[in-house]
């Protein structure tokens, strides 16, 4: 659903998709071919997901990084 100029930020339970054995891992890897993908590090930590078990190529951001992304991209859309 992301437009060509969009980035993807995984937050809350969305960070589970970053695990290489997750059901969403293949689709996320495909999305990473066309979009930068970010993950909110405090959400990873809260769920006990270590960076060692994650897909390569995902950039970790903190809350300040989250805010910075909202200023870099024209629109923000959350999906539940």
Buried (B, 14 or more C-beta within 10 A) or exposed (E): EEEEEBEBBBBEEBBBBBBEEBEBBEEBBEBBEEBBBBBBBBBBEEEEBEEEEBBEEBEBBEEEBBEEBEEEBEEEEEEE
